[in-house]
Protein backbone atom coordinates (compact mmCIF):
# COMPACT_ATOMS: atom_id res chain seq x y z
CA UNK A 1 0.00 0.00 0.00
CA UNK A 2 2.97 2.34 0.26
CA UNK A 3 5.06 4.10 2.87
CA UNK A 4 2.48 5.59 5.17
CA UNK A 5 2.25 6.06 8.90
CA UNK A 6 -0.22 4.35 11.20
CA UNK A 7 -1.64 7.81 11.96
CA UNK A 8 -1.14 11.10 10.10
CA UNK A 9 1.06 13.90 11.40
CA UNK A 10 -1.39 16.80 11.44
CA UNK A 11 0.83 19.42 13.11
CA UNK A 12 1.12 22.34 10.74
CA UNK A 13 4.08 24.66 10.36
CA UNK A 14 3.23 28.07 9.04
CA UNK A 15 4.74 31.45 8.24
CA UNK A 16 3.15 34.78 7.45
CA UNK A 17 4.35 38.10 6.08
CA UNK A 18 3.07 41.37 4.71
CA UNK A 19 3.98 44.70 3.18
CA UNK A 20 2.12 47.48 1.40
CA UNK A 21 1.35 45.27 -1.61
CA UNK A 22 0.90 41.70 -0.40
CA UNK A 23 -0.09 39.63 2.61
CA UNK A 24 0.80 35.95 2.55
CA UNK A 25 0.50 32.79 4.59
CA UNK A 26 2.22 29.50 3.86
CA UNK A 27 1.59 26.25 5.70
CA UNK A 28 2.89 22.69 5.53
CA UNK A 29 1.58 19.39 6.84
CA UNK A 30 3.34 16.02 6.70
CA UNK A 31 0.12 14.01 6.69
CA UNK A 32 0.30 10.25 6.24
CA UNK A 33 3.77 10.21 4.65
CA UNK A 34 6.73 8.96 6.70
CA UNK A 35 8.64 12.22 6.19
CA UNK A 36 8.12 15.77 4.96
CA UNK A 37 9.68 16.34 1.53
CA UNK A 38 8.22 19.71 0.52
CA UNK A 39 9.89 23.12 0.65
CA UNK A 40 8.79 26.66 -0.08
CA UNK A 41 9.98 30.23 -0.58
CA UNK A 42 8.23 33.54 0.13
CA UNK A 43 10.14 36.76 -0.48
CA UNK A 44 8.32 40.10 -0.37
CA UNK A 45 11.22 42.12 -1.74
CA UNK A 46 13.46 40.16 -4.07
CA UNK A 47 15.76 43.14 -4.52
CA UNK A 48 17.02 42.59 -0.98
CA UNK A 49 18.43 39.23 -2.03
CA UNK A 50 21.11 41.12 -4.01
CA UNK A 51 22.84 42.06 -0.80
CA UNK A 52 22.44 38.88 1.22
CA UNK A 53 25.68 37.14 2.17
CA UNK A 54 24.84 33.71 3.47
CA UNK A 55 27.35 30.87 4.02
CA UNK A 56 27.54 27.88 1.72
CA UNK A 57 25.32 24.88 2.28
CA UNK A 58 28.08 22.46 3.20
CA UNK A 59 25.52 19.93 4.38
CA UNK A 60 22.39 19.82 2.20
CA UNK A 61 20.34 18.78 5.23
CA UNK A 62 20.91 22.30 6.57
CA UNK A 63 19.11 23.86 3.60
CA UNK A 64 15.63 25.05 4.49
CA UNK A 65 12.62 26.83 3.12
CA UNK A 66 12.91 30.59 3.15
CA UNK A 67 10.54 33.44 3.79
CA UNK A 68 10.72 37.11 4.70
CA UNK A 69 8.20 38.46 7.18
CA UNK A 70 8.05 42.10 6.20
CA UNK A 71 9.58 44.54 3.77
CA UNK A 72 9.53 48.32 3.55
CA UNK A 73 5.84 49.21 3.56
CA UNK A 74 6.56 52.59 2.00
CA UNK A 75 7.98 51.10 -1.19
CA UNK A 76 5.54 49.63 -3.71
CA UNK A 77 7.98 49.05 -6.58
CA UNK A 78 9.44 45.78 -5.35
CA UNK A 79 9.48 42.41 -7.08
CA UNK A 80 8.00 39.64 -4.94
CA UNK A 81 8.61 35.90 -5.27
CA UNK A 82 6.70 32.86 -4.03
CA UNK A 83 7.40 29.19 -4.74
CA UNK A 84 6.49 25.65 -3.71
CA UNK A 85 8.80 22.67 -4.25
CA UNK A 86 7.36 19.16 -3.93
CA UNK A 87 10.10 16.64 -3.29
CA UNK A 88 10.04 12.98 -4.24
CA UNK A 89 12.51 10.24 -3.38
CA UNK A 90 13.79 12.37 -0.50
CA UNK A 91 13.84 15.98 0.67
CA UNK A 92 17.40 17.15 -0.09
CA UNK A 93 16.83 18.51 -3.60
CA UNK A 94 13.60 20.27 -2.61
CA UNK A 95 15.16 21.85 0.47
CA UNK A 96 18.25 22.99 -1.40
CA UNK A 97 16.12 24.45 -4.19
CA UNK A 98 13.88 26.26 -1.72
CA UNK A 99 16.91 27.79 -0.03
CA UNK A 100 18.86 28.88 -3.10
CA UNK A 101 16.86 29.26 -6.33
CA UNK A 102 15.43 32.66 -5.40
CA UNK A 103 18.92 34.07 -4.77
CA UNK A 104 20.18 32.87 -8.15
CA UNK A 105 17.19 34.56 -9.71
CA UNK A 106 17.70 37.86 -7.87
CA UNK A 107 21.42 38.08 -8.61
CA UNK A 108 21.23 37.23 -12.30
CA UNK A 109 22.00 39.80 -14.98
CA UNK A 110 18.69 38.99 -16.68
CA UNK A 111 16.75 39.80 -13.53
CA UNK A 112 18.55 43.08 -12.99
CA UNK A 113 17.81 44.11 -16.58
CA UNK A 114 14.13 43.13 -16.34
CA UNK A 115 14.36 40.12 -18.67
CA UNK A 116 12.06 38.22 -16.37
CA UNK A 117 11.40 35.11 -18.49
CA UNK A 118 15.08 34.43 -19.15
CA UNK A 119 15.89 35.08 -15.50
CA UNK A 120 13.37 32.50 -14.34
CA UNK A 121 14.39 29.85 -16.87
CA UNK A 122 18.08 30.26 -16.03
CA UNK A 123 17.45 30.17 -12.29
CA UNK A 124 15.86 26.72 -12.71
CA UNK A 125 18.61 25.40 -14.96
CA UNK A 126 21.43 26.85 -12.89
CA UNK A 127 19.98 25.38 -9.71
CA UNK A 128 19.77 22.01 -11.46
CA UNK A 129 23.40 22.32 -12.57
CA UNK A 130 24.55 23.36 -9.09
CA UNK A 131 22.94 20.27 -7.59
CA UNK A 132 24.54 18.05 -10.23
CA UNK A 133 27.95 19.60 -9.49
CA UNK A 134 27.59 19.22 -5.72
CA UNK A 135 29.51 16.28 -4.21
CA UNK A 136 26.81 15.98 -1.57
CA UNK A 137 23.85 16.09 -3.94
CA UNK A 138 24.98 14.76 -7.33
CA UNK A 139 24.33 11.15 -6.33
CA UNK A 140 21.16 11.96 -4.41
CA UNK A 141 18.25 10.16 -6.12
CA UNK A 142 15.66 12.72 -5.13
CA UNK A 143 14.06 15.41 -7.23
CA UNK A 144 11.41 18.07 -6.88
CA UNK A 145 8.76 19.92 -8.78
CA UNK A 146 9.11 23.70 -8.85
CA UNK A 147 6.27 26.16 -9.28
CA UNK A 148 7.20 29.78 -8.68
CA UNK A 149 5.56 33.15 -9.20
CA UNK A 150 7.43 36.40 -9.74
CA UNK A 151 5.33 39.54 -9.32
CA UNK A 152 7.14 42.39 -11.03
CA UNK A 153 7.18 46.05 -10.03
CA UNK A 154 4.70 48.25 -11.93
CA UNK A 155 5.84 48.69 -15.54
CA UNK A 156 4.33 50.34 -18.64
CA UNK A 157 1.37 48.22 -19.66
CA UNK A 158 1.55 46.20 -22.86
CA UNK A 159 -2.09 47.13 -23.39
CA UNK A 160 -1.81 50.84 -22.59
CA UNK A 161 1.71 52.28 -22.35
CA UNK A 162 0.37 55.27 -20.40
CA UNK A 163 -0.61 52.97 -17.54
CA UNK A 164 1.75 51.09 -15.25
CA UNK A 165 0.82 47.53 -14.35
CA UNK A 166 2.36 44.65 -12.47
CA UNK A 167 3.00 41.35 -14.19
CA UNK A 168 2.42 38.01 -12.53
CA UNK A 169 4.84 35.56 -14.13
CA UNK A 170 4.73 31.86 -13.29
CA UNK A 171 7.53 29.38 -14.01
CA UNK A 172 6.55 25.74 -13.61
CA UNK A 173 8.33 22.41 -13.91
CA UNK A 174 6.30 19.46 -12.67
CA UNK A 175 2.80 18.99 -11.30
CA UNK A 176 2.59 21.49 -8.49
CA UNK A 177 0.31 24.33 -9.49
CA UNK A 178 -0.33 28.08 -9.26
CA UNK A 179 -3.77 29.65 -9.74
CA UNK A 180 -5.02 33.21 -9.61
CA UNK A 181 -8.43 34.42 -8.49
CA UNK A 182 -9.77 36.88 -11.06
CA UNK A 183 -13.06 38.15 -9.64
CA UNK A 184 -13.47 34.68 -8.14
CA UNK A 185 -12.81 32.79 -11.37
CA UNK A 186 -9.72 30.60 -11.37
CA UNK A 187 -7.02 31.51 -13.87
CA UNK A 188 -4.38 28.83 -14.41
CA UNK A 189 -0.84 30.13 -14.19
CA UNK A 190 0.62 26.67 -14.79
CA UNK A 191 -0.16 23.36 -16.43
CA UNK A 192 0.78 19.99 -14.98
CA UNK A 193 3.68 18.26 -16.72
CA UNK A 194 2.61 14.64 -17.06
CA UNK A 195 4.37 12.02 -19.24
CA UNK A 196 1.19 11.22 -21.15
CA UNK A 197 0.83 14.79 -22.47
CA UNK A 198 1.70 14.80 -26.17
CA UNK A 199 4.48 17.39 -26.07
CA UNK A 200 6.04 15.77 -23.04
CA UNK A 201 5.88 12.22 -24.40
CA UNK A 202 7.38 13.39 -27.72
CA UNK A 203 10.41 14.80 -25.91
CA UNK A 204 10.74 11.72 -23.71
CA UNK A 205 10.74 9.34 -26.69
CA UNK A 206 13.15 11.48 -28.75
CA UNK A 207 15.57 11.46 -25.81
CA UNK A 208 15.53 7.66 -25.69
CA UNK A 209 12.94 7.15 -22.98
CA UNK A 210 9.43 5.73 -22.98
CA UNK A 211 6.11 6.22 -21.25
CA UNK A 212 4.57 3.22 -19.54
CA UNK A 213 1.50 3.21 -17.27
CA UNK A 214 1.60 7.00 -17.32
CA UNK A 215 5.20 7.13 -16.08
CA UNK A 216 8.57 8.13 -17.47
CA UNK A 217 10.36 4.83 -18.14
CA UNK A 218 7.64 3.22 -16.04
CA UNK A 219 8.97 5.04 -12.98
CA UNK A 220 8.40 8.78 -12.62
CA UNK A 221 4.85 10.17 -12.68
CA UNK A 222 5.87 13.65 -13.83
CA UNK A 223 7.97 14.77 -16.77
CA UNK A 224 9.78 17.91 -15.59
CA UNK A 225 11.70 18.34 -12.37
CA UNK A 226 14.82 19.66 -10.72
CA UNK A 227 17.16 16.80 -9.83
CA UNK A 228 16.23 13.28 -11.00
CA UNK A 229 19.55 13.01 -12.84
CA UNK A 230 18.86 9.39 -13.69
CA UNK A 231 16.75 10.81 -16.52
CA UNK A 232 19.27 13.43 -17.68
CA UNK A 233 22.10 11.23 -18.93
CA UNK A 234 22.10 11.88 -22.69
CA UNK A 235 25.28 13.89 -23.31
CA UNK A 236 24.29 14.52 -26.94
CA UNK A 237 21.30 16.59 -25.88
CA UNK A 238 20.91 19.92 -24.15
CA UNK A 239 19.08 20.26 -20.83
CA UNK A 240 15.84 21.23 -22.55
CA UNK A 241 15.75 17.94 -24.51
CA UNK A 242 16.47 15.39 -21.78
CA UNK A 243 13.97 12.69 -20.85
CA UNK A 244 13.15 14.77 -17.78
CA UNK A 245 13.97 18.46 -18.01
CA UNK A 246 14.17 21.27 -15.49
CA UNK A 247 13.19 23.87 -18.09
CA UNK A 248 9.99 25.54 -16.87
CA UNK A 249 7.00 26.66 -18.86
CA UNK A 250 6.37 30.39 -18.46
CA UNK A 251 2.90 31.96 -18.25
CA UNK A 252 2.49 35.70 -17.77
CA UNK A 253 -0.55 37.68 -16.68
CA UNK A 254 -0.74 41.46 -16.73
CA UNK A 255 -2.68 42.82 -13.76
CA UNK A 256 -5.92 44.65 -14.49
CA UNK A 257 -7.28 45.23 -10.99
CA UNK A 258 -9.48 42.12 -10.89
CA UNK A 259 -6.76 40.06 -9.17
CA UNK A 260 -7.86 39.10 -5.65
CA UNK A 261 -5.36 36.50 -4.48
CA UNK A 262 -2.84 33.93 -5.65
CA UNK A 263 -2.48 30.30 -4.56
CA UNK A 264 0.48 27.96 -5.00
CA UNK A 265 0.32 24.37 -3.78
CA UNK A 266 1.75 20.91 -4.30
CA UNK A 267 -0.26 18.07 -5.80
CA UNK A 268 -1.27 16.88 -2.34
CA UNK A 269 -3.88 19.64 -2.63
CA UNK A 270 -4.69 19.46 -6.34
CA UNK A 271 -5.20 15.69 -6.28
CA UNK A 272 -8.17 16.31 -4.00
CA UNK A 273 -9.61 19.67 -5.06
CA UNK A 274 -9.88 21.36 -8.43
CA UNK A 275 -8.40 24.79 -9.03
CA UNK A 276 -11.85 26.39 -8.90
CA UNK A 277 -12.75 24.57 -5.69
CA UNK A 278 -9.63 25.87 -3.95
CA UNK A 279 -10.45 29.39 -5.13
CA UNK A 280 -14.05 28.97 -3.92
CA UNK A 281 -13.03 27.73 -0.46
CA UNK A 282 -10.49 30.52 -0.07
CA UNK A 283 -12.74 33.31 -1.33
CA UNK A 284 -15.65 32.28 0.88
CA UNK A 285 -13.37 32.03 3.93
CA UNK A 286 -11.93 35.50 3.27
CA UNK A 287 -15.49 36.85 3.07
CA UNK A 288 -16.20 35.16 6.40
CA UNK A 289 -13.25 36.98 7.99
CA UNK A 290 -10.86 34.01 8.35
CA UNK A 291 -7.10 34.59 8.56
CA UNK A 292 -5.03 33.34 5.62
CA UNK A 293 -3.07 30.86 7.73
CA UNK A 294 -6.32 29.39 9.04
CA UNK A 295 -7.60 29.05 5.49
CA UNK A 296 -4.41 27.15 4.58
CA UNK A 297 -4.99 24.82 7.53
CA UNK A 298 -8.64 24.28 6.61
CA UNK A 299 -7.80 23.36 3.02
CA UNK A 300 -5.14 20.87 4.13
CA UNK A 301 -7.50 19.29 6.66
CA UNK A 302 -10.14 19.06 3.93
CA UNK A 303 -7.66 17.19 1.71
CA UNK A 304 -6.46 14.77 4.41
CA UNK A 305 -7.70 11.21 3.94
CA UNK A 306 -9.46 9.71 6.98
CA UNK A 307 -7.30 6.61 6.68
CA UNK A 308 -4.40 5.36 4.58
CA UNK A 309 -6.27 2.54 2.83
CA UNK A 310 -5.77 4.18 -0.54
CA UNK A 311 -2.19 5.24 0.17
CA UNK A 312 -2.39 7.94 -2.50
CA UNK A 313 -5.08 10.62 -2.70
CA UNK A 314 -5.26 12.48 0.59
CA UNK A 315 -2.14 10.76 1.92
CA UNK A 316 0.54 13.04 0.46
CA UNK A 317 2.60 15.84 2.01
CA UNK A 318 0.79 19.15 1.65
CA UNK A 319 2.07 22.69 1.21
CA UNK A 320 -0.06 25.70 0.30
CA UNK A 321 0.69 29.40 -0.04
CA UNK A 322 -2.03 32.06 -0.24
CA UNK A 323 -1.04 35.58 -1.31
CA UNK A 324 -3.47 38.48 -0.94
CA UNK A 325 -3.00 41.03 -3.74
CA UNK A 326 -3.85 44.31 -2.02
CA UNK A 327 -3.61 46.69 -4.94
CA UNK A 328 -3.84 50.19 -3.45
CA UNK A 329 -5.85 48.96 -0.47
CA UNK A 330 -5.01 48.34 3.15
CA UNK A 331 -5.47 44.76 4.32
CA UNK A 332 -8.77 45.72 5.97
CA UNK A 333 -9.96 47.42 2.77
CA UNK A 334 -8.93 44.40 0.73
CA UNK A 335 -10.92 42.05 2.96
CA UNK A 336 -14.00 44.27 2.70
CA UNK A 337 -13.54 44.45 -1.09
CA UNK A 338 -13.48 40.66 -1.44
CA UNK A 339 -16.39 40.25 0.97
CA UNK A 340 -18.53 42.75 -0.95
CA UNK A 341 -17.77 41.00 -4.23
CA UNK A 342 -18.70 37.60 -2.79
CA UNK A 343 -21.91 38.81 -1.17
CA UNK A 344 -23.01 40.73 -4.27
CA UNK A 345 -22.01 37.95 -6.70
CA UNK A 346 -19.56 40.18 -8.52
CA UNK A 347 -17.62 37.97 -10.90
CA UNK A 348 -17.80 34.24 -10.29
CA UNK A 349 -20.61 33.21 -7.94
CA UNK A 350 -18.85 31.68 -4.96
CA UNK A 351 -20.74 28.78 -3.34
CA UNK A 352 -21.41 28.74 0.39
CA UNK A 353 -19.30 25.60 0.72
CA UNK A 354 -17.47 22.93 -1.25
CA UNK A 355 -18.53 19.31 -0.78
CA UNK A 356 -16.45 17.21 1.58
CA UNK A 357 -13.97 15.06 -0.29
CA UNK A 358 -14.10 11.95 1.87
CA UNK A 359 -17.81 11.65 2.70
CA UNK A 360 -18.81 8.20 3.92
CA UNK A 361 -22.58 8.56 3.59
CA UNK A 362 -24.30 5.28 2.74
CA UNK A 363 -26.38 5.05 -0.43
CA UNK A 364 -30.09 5.62 0.40
CA UNK A 365 -32.27 2.60 -0.30
CA UNK A 366 -34.65 4.52 -2.55
CA UNK A 367 -31.87 5.58 -4.92
CA UNK A 368 -31.18 1.97 -5.87
CA UNK A 369 -34.38 2.09 -7.91
CA UNK A 370 -33.17 4.98 -10.05
CA UNK A 371 -31.60 4.57 -13.48
CA UNK A 372 -32.25 0.85 -13.62
CA UNK A 373 -30.67 0.17 -10.24
CA UNK A 374 -27.62 2.28 -10.97
CA UNK A 375 -25.85 4.74 -8.72
CA UNK A 376 -27.08 8.36 -8.80
CA UNK A 377 -23.85 10.36 -8.43
CA UNK A 378 -25.72 13.65 -8.41
CA UNK A 379 -27.24 12.96 -4.99
CA UNK A 380 -23.84 13.30 -3.33
CA UNK A 381 -22.22 16.39 -4.83
CA UNK A 382 -19.40 16.43 -7.34
CA UNK A 383 -16.58 15.16 -5.15
CA UNK A 384 -14.88 12.13 -6.73
CA UNK A 385 -14.10 10.66 -3.32
CA UNK A 386 -17.69 11.18 -2.16
CA UNK A 387 -19.00 9.32 -5.20
CA UNK A 388 -16.47 6.52 -4.84
CA UNK A 389 -17.11 6.06 -1.13
CA UNK A 390 -20.84 5.75 -1.74
CA UNK A 391 -20.29 3.31 -4.59
CA UNK A 392 -18.29 1.10 -2.25
CA UNK A 393 -20.99 1.34 0.41
CA UNK A 394 -23.68 0.35 -2.06
CA UNK A 395 -21.84 -2.84 -2.93
CA UNK A 396 -21.43 -3.82 0.69
CA UNK A 397 -17.66 -3.46 0.50
CA UNK A 398 -15.14 -1.14 2.05
CA UNK A 399 -13.56 1.41 -0.26
CA UNK A 400 -10.33 -0.58 -0.29
CA UNK A 401 -12.10 -3.83 -1.11
CA UNK A 402 -13.97 -2.14 -3.92
CA UNK A 403 -10.78 -0.76 -5.42
CA UNK A 404 -8.94 -4.07 -5.23
CA UNK A 405 -11.65 -6.17 -6.80
CA UNK A 406 -10.25 -5.99 -10.30
CA UNK A 407 -9.65 -2.31 -10.76
CA UNK A 408 -13.09 -1.34 -12.07
CA UNK A 409 -16.03 -1.55 -9.71
CA UNK A 410 -19.73 -1.75 -10.53
CA UNK A 411 -22.72 -2.25 -8.28
CA UNK A 412 -23.86 -5.87 -8.14
CA UNK A 413 -27.31 -4.78 -9.29
CA UNK A 414 -26.28 -3.29 -12.58
CA UNK A 415 -24.48 -0.46 -14.32
CA UNK A 416 -23.30 2.59 -12.47
CA UNK A 417 -24.87 5.66 -14.02
CA UNK A 418 -25.82 9.13 -12.93
CA UNK A 419 -29.24 10.60 -13.60
CA UNK A 420 -28.17 11.66 -17.10
CA UNK A 421 -27.27 8.11 -18.01
CA UNK A 422 -23.52 8.71 -18.13
CA UNK A 423 -21.37 5.77 -17.17
CA UNK A 424 -19.21 6.47 -14.13
CA UNK A 425 -16.68 3.99 -12.87
CA UNK A 426 -13.75 3.70 -10.50
CA UNK A 427 -10.30 2.83 -11.77
CA UNK A 428 -7.25 1.59 -9.89
CA UNK A 429 -4.10 3.57 -10.57
CA UNK A 430 -0.69 4.20 -9.10
CA UNK A 431 -0.28 7.95 -8.53
CA UNK A 432 3.06 8.15 -6.76
CA UNK A 433 6.09 9.72 -8.40
CA UNK A 434 8.39 6.72 -8.05
CA UNK A 435 7.83 3.12 -9.08
CA UNK A 436 10.00 1.84 -6.25
CA UNK A 437 8.11 -1.04 -4.67
CA UNK A 438 8.69 0.46 -1.23
CA UNK A 439 6.83 3.55 -2.39
CA UNK A 440 4.10 1.82 -4.41
CA UNK A 441 0.86 3.66 -3.87
CA UNK A 442 -2.69 3.27 -5.07
CA UNK A 443 -5.19 5.99 -5.79
CA UNK A 444 -8.54 6.29 -7.46
CA UNK A 445 -10.30 8.43 -9.99
CA UNK A 446 -13.87 8.77 -11.10
CA UNK A 447 -13.76 8.80 -14.87
CA UNK A 448 -16.86 9.75 -16.87
CA UNK A 449 -17.02 8.72 -20.50
CA UNK A 450 -16.35 12.33 -21.49
CA UNK A 451 -13.57 13.97 -19.53
CA UNK A 452 -13.67 17.73 -20.00
CA UNK A 453 -10.74 18.27 -17.68
CA UNK A 454 -7.99 16.98 -19.94
CA UNK A 455 -5.33 19.65 -20.21
CA UNK A 456 -2.60 20.15 -22.76
CA UNK A 457 0.61 21.96 -22.02
CA UNK A 458 2.11 24.68 -24.17
CA UNK A 459 5.55 24.37 -25.69
CA UNK A 460 8.26 25.83 -23.51
CA UNK A 461 9.77 29.18 -24.41
CA UNK A 462 13.15 29.59 -26.02
CA UNK A 463 16.12 28.38 -24.03
CA UNK A 464 18.65 30.99 -23.00
CA UNK A 465 22.27 30.81 -21.91
CA UNK A 466 22.81 27.96 -19.46
CA UNK A 467 26.38 28.69 -18.42
CA UNK A 468 27.43 27.70 -14.92
CA UNK A 469 26.04 29.84 -12.17
CA UNK A 470 28.87 31.61 -10.31
CA UNK A 471 26.81 31.78 -7.16
CA UNK A 472 27.74 29.12 -4.67
CA UNK A 473 25.19 27.21 -2.65
CA UNK A 474 23.78 29.08 0.28
CA UNK A 475 22.41 28.40 3.70
CA UNK A 476 20.13 31.31 4.46
CA UNK A 477 20.99 32.38 7.98
CA UNK A 478 18.03 34.73 8.09
CA UNK A 479 15.62 31.85 7.79
CA UNK A 480 12.76 32.52 10.16
CA UNK A 481 11.70 29.88 12.66
CA UNK A 482 8.36 28.37 11.89
CA UNK A 483 5.54 28.13 14.39
CA UNK A 484 3.76 24.91 15.04
CA UNK A 485 0.01 24.59 15.19
CA UNK A 486 -1.88 21.40 15.96
CA UNK A 487 -5.14 21.36 14.14
Residue, then its C-alpha position, 0 to 999 in steps of 0.5 A: x500500500x505504500x510508505x504511510x504512517x499508522x496515523x497522520x502527522x497533522x501538526x502544521x508549520x506556518x509562516x506569514x508576512x506582509x507589506x504594502x502590496x501583499x499579505x501571505x501565509x504558507x503552511x505545511x503538513x506532513x500528513x500520512x507520509x513517513x517524512x516531509x519532503x516539501x519546501x517553499x519560498x516567500x520573499x516580499x522584496x526580491x531586490x534585498x536578495x542582491x545584498x544577502x551574504x549567506x554561508x555555503x550549504x556544506x551539508x544539504x540537510x541544513x538547507x531550508x525553506x525561506x521566507x521574509x516576514x516584512x519589507x519596507x511598507x513605504x515602497x511599492x515598486x518591489x518584485x515579490x517571489x513565491x514558490x512551492x517545491x514538492x520533493x520525491x525520493x527524498x527531501x534534499x533537492x527540494x530543500x536545497x532548491x527552496x533555499x537557493x533558487x530565489x537568490x540565483x534569480x535575484x542576482x542574475x543579470x537577466x533579472x537586474x535588466x528586467x528580462x524576467x522570463x530568461x531570468x526565471x528559466x536560467x534560475x531553474x537550470x542553474x539550480x539544477x546544474x549546481x545540484x549536479x555539481x555538488x559532491x553531496x547532492x549529485x548522487x542523491x536520487x531525489x528530485x522536486x517539482x518547482x512552481x514559482x511566481x514572480x510579481x514584477x514592479x509596476x511597468x508600462x502596460x503592454x495594453x496601454x503604455x500610459x498605464x503602469x501595471x504589475x505582471x504576474x509571471x509563473x515558471x513551472x516544472x512538474x505537477x505542483x500548481x499556481x492559480x489566480x483568483x480573477x473576480x473569483x474565477x480561477x485563472x491557471x498560471x501553470x499546467x501539470x507536466x505529465x508524461x502522457x501529455x503529447x508534447x512531453x511524451x514526444x520529448x521523452x521518446x526522442x531522448x531515448x525514454x518511454x512512457x509506460x503506465x503513465x510514467x517516465x520509463x515506467x517510474x516517474x509520474x511527472x515529466x519535468x523536475x529539478x534533480x532526477x539526474x537518472x533521466x538526464x544522462x544523454x550527453x548529446x542533448x541539451x538540458x531542454x531535450x532530456x527525458x526529464x527536463x528542469x526547463x519551466x513553462x512560463x505563463x504571464x498575466x498582466x494585472x488589471x485590478x481584478x486580481x484578488x489572491x494567488x495560490x500555489x500548492x503541491x499536488x497533495x492539494x490538487x489531487x483532492x480539489x480542483x483549481x476552482x474549488x480551492x479558489x471557492x473555499x479561499x474566497x468564501x473564507x476570506x469573506x467570512x473573515x478568516x485569517x489566511x493561515x487558518x484558510x491554509x490549515x482548513x484546506x489541508x485538513x479538507x484534503x487529508x484522507x481519513x485513513x491510509x487505505x488508498x495510500x495515494x489521494x489524501x495521503x501526500x505531504x501538503x504545502x499551500x501558499x495564499x497571497x493576498x494582492x492588495x492593490x492600493x488597499x489596506x489589508x482591511x480594505x482588501x478584505x472588505x472588497x473581497x467580501x462585498x464581491x462575494x456577497x453581491x455575486x460580482x464575478x464568479x458566484x462563490x458557493x457557500x461551501x465545497x462538498x467534503x472530499x471523503x464523505x462516507x454517507x451510505x447510499x439511500x435505499x430509494x436511490x437503488x431504484x433509479x436509473x435501472x438500479x444504478x448509482x445516482x452520483x448527483x445525490x452526493x455532490x461532485x466530489x470524486x471521493x464522495x462518489x467513490x465512497x458511496x459506490x463502495x458502500x452500495x456494494x457492501x464493501x469497504x472502499x479498499x475492497x472495492x478498489x482491489x476487486x479488479x480495478x473497475x467496480x460496478x454495483x452488483x445490481x447493474x451499471x453505475x450511471x448518474x441521472x443523465x445516463x452517463x457511465x461512471x466507474x472507479x479505476x485503480x491507478x498508481x499515482x506516486x512519483x516513483x515506481x520503487x516497490x517500497x513507495x508503491x501507492x494506489x489511488x482512485x479516480x472517477x472517470x466519466x465517458x467524457x472527460x472535460x478536464x484533460x489539459x494540454x501543455x504549451x511548448x516551452x519558451x526559447x532556451x537561454x544561456x545555461x552557463x554555470x552559475x557563479x553563485x555558490x550554494x547558500x544556507x540562508x541564515x536569516x531563515x525565520x523559525x516556523x511556528x507549530x500549530x496542531x489542528 
